[in-house]
Amino acid sequence: MTDTRTTTHDAEDDPRNRDLLIYVNGTLLPRDQAMVSVYDSGFMLGDGMWEGMRLYNGKWAFFDEHMDRLFDSCRAVSLDIGMDRQGILDALTLTAEANGMTDDVHCRLMVTRGVKLRPFQHPSLSRSGPTVVIIMEHSKPANTLTKKGIRLATVPQVRGLPMSQDAKYNSHSKLNCVIACLQAEQAGADEALMLDPFGFVNTTNACNFFIVRRGEVWTSTGDYCMNGVTRAKVIEICRREGIPVFEKNYSLVEAYAADEAFLTGTFGAQTPVSHIDGKAIGTNGGRGPVMDRIARHYRALVQENTA
Ligand SMILES: Cc1ncc(COP(=O)(O)O)c(C=O)c1O
């Protein structure tokens, strides 16, 4: 049976991904032998942080911004990565070279609190030092993503307040987002559009969310969503190019009536949203001239950053 489901991280099938080498604490292992302990804090509790990055022209796009987010999050949860930025860059380079990768690569860099002495929560039981894993895949976002767009459903699961689990942690534990995604699937959509605790439109379970209304670009205030690197770049591009952009509270009434809607994330850059709660967005599958213009500038920015 063919799986016809769409996700925001659909990639073109690449047979080279069957024989990848994965970095596990300094060692490169074939993907079927790359493992971590069942006592690992990441496996046991979701106690770890990760970054998704893209390699173009042998360089990691927006590396500094990704490292700022990773180091800030790890600092906030007293997780010592055990290496500095250069150490991480060296590990990434080692993995990319071992896999013969220079372009169209997506990487998931994961750092956990390491192996625990006993299977309980207390962080002091994690004594091994961090576990660092790097998975790199040959990765081109599937064409269907931009052609078909993504169907979102709003869900009961909301983004939390920062004093519960701050949405700015790119933590291994994504249960809040996973629950939202399940709810969206059960409602017949591809992924979830999540509201903030006050009912304003916030973000999706895996990407940041933008709408375009009468030539203006709107996104949430940023208070309850991931501080996405792509989100920040889109806002930067709009400001630079004179496209009116607003980080503001808005409701579903305004989202349903948008001319265009799109998601942002490192994996897919900008992905149109064709439907929200079964309502078609705009007249062209959610896509339109404003997103296309932003996407063109984003591609140029990536090129400039990785030249
Ligand atoms: C919940 C969530 N929102 C948005 C993003 C997109 O962030 P970025 O643009 O930095 O890839 C991510 C990616 O990690 C995410 O997990």
The ligand as an SDF file (V2000), in Angstrom:
LIG
                    3D

 16 16  0  0  0  0  0  0  0  0999 V2000
    8.2550   23.5510   16.6920 C   0  0  0  0  0  0  0  0  0  0  0  0
    9.1650   24.1330   15.6480 C   0  0  0  0  0  0  0  0  0  0  0  0
    8.8270   25.2910   15.0550 N   0  0  0  0  0  0  0  0  0  0  0  0
    9.6080   25.8290   14.1000 C   0  0  0  0  0  0  0  0  0  0  0  0
   10.7960   25.2440   13.7130 C   0  0  0  0  0  0  0  0  0  0  0  0
   11.6080   25.8720   12.6090 C   0  0  0  0  0  0  0  0  0  0  0  0
   12.8010   26.4240   13.0690 O   0  0  0  0  0  0  0  0  0  0  0  0
   13.9930   26.7350   12.0510 P   0  0  0  0  0  0  0  0  0  0  0  0
   13.4960   27.7700   11.1090 O   0  0  0  0  0  0  0  0  0  0  0  0
   15.0900   27.2410   12.9220 O   0  0  0  0  0  0  0  0  0  0  0  0
   14.3150   25.4670   11.3560 O   0  0  0  0  0  0  0  0  0  0  0  0
   11.2000   24.0530   14.3300 C   0  0  0  0  0  0  0  0  0  0  0  0
   12.4730   23.4380   13.9450 C   0  0  0  0  0  0  0  0  0  0  0  0
   13.2340   22.9500   14.7290 O   0  0  0  0  0  0  0  0  0  0  0  0
   10.3770   23.4770   15.3210 C   0  0  0  0  0  0  0  0  0  0  0  0
   10.7180   22.3520   15.9540 O   0  0  0  0  0  0  0  0  0  0  0  0
  1  2  1  0
  2  3  1  0
  2 15  2  0
  3  4  2  0
  4  5  1  0
  5  6  1  0
  5 12  2  0
  6  7  1  0
  7  8  1  0
  8  9  2  0
  8 10  1  0
  8 11  1  0
 12 13  1  0
 12 15  1  0
 13 14  2  0
 15 16  1  0
M  END
$$$$
